[in-house]
Amino acid sequence: MFVAPKNTDLLLSEAEGDSLYLKLIEQINKDFNLANEAVDFPLSISPNELKLELHEKIYRLIQYKFAEYLNLLYIIDVSEDEIKKLDGSDLVMLAEQVAFLILKREWQKVWFKNKYK
């Protein structure tokens, strides 16, 4: 059964431990490109760099391209209920929390594909 990790660092270390980290990066790149928000995280990116760059990308989307941000959440299929629970008063914190929700959903997709291939 899929159990989502409690935070970004645990999620990324679990992905590495299961040798699915590269698949996770590929899935993120794929979904961002589907949403016309091109990112090209190299497969060599470290988990820490990925976390920071994803956070920065989400922050910029919320701040400057809100419609595209909403489209991205829809394409990735991030839970609307989870998004509604977040406190939007601090944009930096919000972007960090949304980045985690995105990673969590992308990890779920990769995990299921791997488990049931």
C-alpha positions as CSV (number, residue, x, y, z in Angstrom):
1,M,0.0,0.0,0.0
2,F,1.2,3.5,-0.9
3,V,2.0,5.6,2.2
4,A,3.2,9.1,1.3
5,P,6.3,10.4,3.2
6,K,5.7,13.1,5.7
7,N,8.1,15.7,4.2
8,T,10.1,16.5,1.1
9,D,13.4,15.2,2.5
10,L,11.9,11.8,3.4
11,L,10.2,11.6,0.1
12,L,13.4,12.2,-1.9
13,S,15.4,9.8,0.2
14,E,12.7,7.1,-0.2
15,A,12.8,7.7,-4.0
16,E,16.6,7.4,-4.0
17,G,16.4,4.3,-1.8
18,D,14.0,2.6,-4.1
19,S,16.2,3.6,-7.1
20,L,13.3,5.6,-8.5
21,Y,14.7,9.1,-8.1
22,L,15.5,9.4,-11.8
23,K,11.9,8.3,-12.7
24,L,10.6,11.0,-10.3
25,I,12.6,13.7,-12.1
26,E,11.4,12.4,-15.5
27,Q,7.8,12.4,-14.2
28,I,8.1,16.0,-13.0
29,N,9.7,17.2,-16.2
30,K,6.9,15.4,-18.2
31,D,4.0,16.9,-16.3
32,F,5.5,20.4,-16.2
33,N,5.9,20.2,-20.0
34,L,2.4,18.9,-20.4
35,A,1.2,22.0,-18.5
36,N,3.4,24.2,-20.8
37,E,5.6,25.2,-18.0
38,A,8.8,23.9,-19.3
39,V,11.3,22.7,-16.8
40,D,14.2,20.5,-17.6
41,F,15.6,19.2,-14.4
42,P,18.7,17.3,-15.4
43,L,18.8,13.7,-14.2
44,S,22.1,14.6,-12.4
45,I,20.3,17.1,-10.1
46,S,20.8,16.5,-6.4
47,P,17.7,16.0,-4.2
48,N,18.5,19.2,-2.4
49,E,18.8,21.2,-5.6
50,L,15.6,19.7,-6.9
51,K,13.8,20.7,-3.8
52,L,15.1,24.3,-4.0
53,E,14.5,24.7,-7.8
54,L,11.0,23.3,-7.6
55,H,10.2,25.6,-4.7
56,E,11.5,28.6,-6.6
57,K,9.6,27.6,-9.7
58,I,6.3,27.3,-7.8
59,Y,6.9,30.6,-6.0
60,R,7.4,32.4,-9.3
61,L,4.3,30.8,-10.8
62,I,2.1,31.8,-7.8
63,Q,3.5,35.3,-7.9
64,Y,3.5,36.0,-11.6
65,K,1.6,33.4,-13.5
66,F,-1.3,32.3,-11.3
67,A,-3.5,30.8,-14.1
68,E,-0.6,28.7,-15.3
69,Y,0.0,27.6,-11.7
70,L,-3.6,26.4,-11.3
71,N,-3.3,24.6,-14.7
72,L,-0.1,22.9,-13.5
73,L,-1.9,21.7,-10.3
74,Y,-4.7,20.4,-12.4
75,I,-2.4,18.6,-14.9
76,I,-0.4,17.0,-12.0
77,D,-3.6,16.2,-10.2
78,V,-2.7,17.6,-6.9
79,S,-5.6,17.2,-4.4
80,E,-7.7,20.4,-4.3
81,D,-8.7,19.6,-0.7
82,E,-5.0,19.6,0.3
83,I,-4.4,22.9,-1.5
84,K,-7.4,24.5,0.3
85,K,-6.0,23.5,3.7
86,L,-2.8,25.5,3.1
87,D,-2.3,28.9,4.7
88,G,-1.7,31.4,1.9
89,S,-0.6,34.3,4.1
90,D,3.1,33.6,3.6
91,L,3.9,33.1,-0.1
92,V,7.3,31.5,0.5
93,M,5.8,29.0,2.9
94,L,2.9,28.4,0.6
95,A,5.2,27.7,-2.4
96,E,7.3,25.3,-0.2
97,Q,4.1,23.4,0.8
98,V,2.7,23.2,-2.7
99,A,6.1,22.0,-4.0
100,F,5.8,19.2,-1.4
101,L,2.3,18.3,-2.6
102,I,3.5,18.2,-6.2
103,L,6.4,16.0,-5.3
104,K,4.1,13.8,-3.2
105,R,1.7,13.3,-6.2
106,E,4.5,12.8,-8.7
107,W,6.1,10.2,-6.3
108,Q,2.8,8.4,-6.0
109,K,2.5,8.1,-9.8
110,V,6.1,6.8,-10.1
111,W,5.6,4.4,-7.1
112,F,2.4,2.9,-8.6
113,K,3.9,2.6,-12.1
114,N,6.9,0.7,-10.6
115,K,4.8,-1.5,-8.4
116,Y,2.3,-2.5,-11.0
117,K,4.4,-2.7,-14.2
